[in-house]
Amino acid sequence: MKEGSLDAPMRHPIAWQDEAYYDEEALDAELRRVFDICHGCRRCFNLCGSFPKLFDLIDESPNEEVEDLTVSDLKAVVDDCTLCDMCFMVKCPYVPPHEFDLDFPHLMLRYRAVEHRKGQTRFADKQLAKTDRNGKIGAVLSGAANWATKVDNGLTRPLMESTVGVDRRAHLPEFSETPLSHQSPRIPAPNPDGPAFGKRVILYATCYGNFNDQTMGEATMKVLAHNGVEVRIEHPECCAMPKLENGDLPSVASAATRIAAFFVPLVEEGYGIVPLTTSCALMLKFEWPLIEPENVDVKKLSAATYDLSEYIVGLSKERGLTPIDAMDANIGVHFACHARAQNMGPKAMEMLKLIPEAKPMLTERCSGHGGKWGIFKDNFDTAVKVGRPAARALMKNKPDYVVSECPLAGPHLQQVMELGGNADTPERIGHPIEVMAKAYGL
C-alpha cells in the first residue's frame, strides 16, 4: 500500500442533503475505519487534543484496538476537534485522492451534523453561533457588555462559567459601540497617485471586524486607500462558520446562498471581495463551494474572494505598492490555521517582507483556540496547552512585534504567554496589516 499520493490533495463536496450522510451505523463504521488508519500512522499526535485522546483510548483498551472503543470514546475524540484542518493540510498522507480517502475534519463535521439534526447541540454553542444578534446587542450595550466579560470581573465571569460553561479565565472580545459597516464616512479617499488607483475592493467586515476589534479594519482601509484602492465596507451577515462548527449545515448553506446573492452583483461591477478574517475567507473560498457545489453565485463569489494578506501581495505583484519606509524590526508571525487551510502559502510573511529591513519569522503551530471551542471550561486548559509551543516559538527571537492573521488566535496566544509568566508578553497581537500601516506611518 503506497503512502501519500502524487496528486494534489482534494476535498469532496459535503453530501449534507443526502439521507445516507446521517446514517448512524455508517457513520460509526467510517469513524472506526478512519481512526484505525490514524492509529497505525500517528503522525498527528502533537497537533491538537483529538489525536492524543484517540491514541490513549486505544492504548488503554483491552485489546488495543479501535473496535474496543465505546460510543462515548468516539464522541470524546470528536469533541476535541477544533476543525482547524491542520491534519488534512500538513500531516495526513492519506487524504483524497489517496485510496484511503481520509478527511478527518470533515468526518468530525459529519458527526456534529448528525448530533445537530438530533437536537444534541449544546444551548451555549447555539447561542454563541448567533454572532450577528450578539454583536448588535453588544454594540448597543457595549459599556455593560464589556464590563461583564472582563476576565477580572469576579461577579459575572463565575456566573457565566456556571451557567453557560464559558471558562472564567478565557479572554472574550470587547464590543465596539458602532459597527464598522456603519462608519463609511471614515473610509479614506483613494490616493490618486497610488499605483493601484482604479482598483475597487469591498471589505467584508465579518462579525469580529464589524462588532468587536476594528483595528485591523481601520488599518486595512488606510493601507489600501494609500495605494489608490477604492474601499467599501459591507457586512450582509455572518459567514456562518460558528454554525459550521456546530454541524448546522442547512443554516450554513442558507447563509451562503444569501450572502453570495448580495455580493455577486458587486463582483460583476468589478469589486474584489476581501474578508477581514481568515476564517471567513476560508468559508467563502472553500467551504461554501463544498456545501453548495451547484450554486453559481457561490462559485462566482469564491473566485472573486481574496484573503487580506493575499490581496496585498497580489497588488504588489500586479501594480506595485506605494514606497514603504524602512522598519528595522523582528516580527513574530503566527501562521493561522485558517490562513494555512486556504492553501495559498504564508502570505502574511510575503506581505511583511515588502517592508524594507523588516525581519518576519514564521511560526507554523496552531494557537489552540479553535473559534468558540477554546473559551469553554471543558476545553480551555487544552487550548492553552496546544497554544504553548506556538507562543514559545513566537517569542524565541525576542520580536519587536507579534502578529497573527486570526483575530481570536492573537489574544489567546497573548493570554497563553501571560499564563506562562512571560515577562515580555506583547501588549497586542494584532493582524499583520497593522504593522504595514505603521510602516507607512498611517
Sequence and secondary structure as in RCSB ss.txt:
>XXXX:A:sequence
MKEGSLDAPMRHPIAWQDEAYYDEEALDAELRRVFDICHGCRRCFNLCGSFPKLFDLIDESPNEEVEDLTVSDLK
AVVDDCTLCDMCFMVKCPYVPPHEFDLDFPHLMLRYRAVEHRKGQTRFADKQLAKTDRNGKIGAVLSGAANWATK
VDNGLTRPLMESTVGVDRRAHLPEFSETPLSHQSPRIPAPNPDGPAFGKRVILYATCYGNFNDQTMGEATMKVLA
HNGVEVRIEHPECCAMPKLENGDLPSVASAATRIAAFFVPLVEEGYGIVPLTTSCALMLKFEWPLIEPENVDVKK
LSAATYDLSEYIVGLSKERGLTPIDAMDANIGVHFACHARAQNMGPKAMEMLKLIPEAKPMLTERCSGHGGKWGI
FKDNFDTAVKVGRPAARALMKNKPDYVVSECPLAGPHLQQVMELGGNADTPERIGHPIEVMAKAYGL
>XXXX:A:secstr
   S SS        TTSGGGG HHHHHHHHHHHHHHHHHH TTTTTSSHHHHHHHHHHTSTTSSGGG  HHHHH
HHHHT     HIIIII TT TTSTT   HHHHHHHHHHHHHHTT S HHHHHHT HHHHHHHHHHTHHHHHHHH 
TT TTHHHHHHHHH B TTS      SS GGG GGGS    TTSTTTT EEEEE  HHHHHS  HHHHHHHHHHH
HTT EEEEE  S   HHHHHHT HHHHHHHHHHHHHHHHHHHHTT EEEESSHHHHHIIIIIHHHHSTT HHHHH
HHHHB  HHHHHHHHHHHT          EEEEE  HHHHTTTS  HHHHHHTTSTT EEEEE S  S TTTGGG
BTTTHHHHHHHHHHHHHHHHTT  SEEEES TTHHHHHHHHHHHTT TT  S EE HHHHHHHHHT 
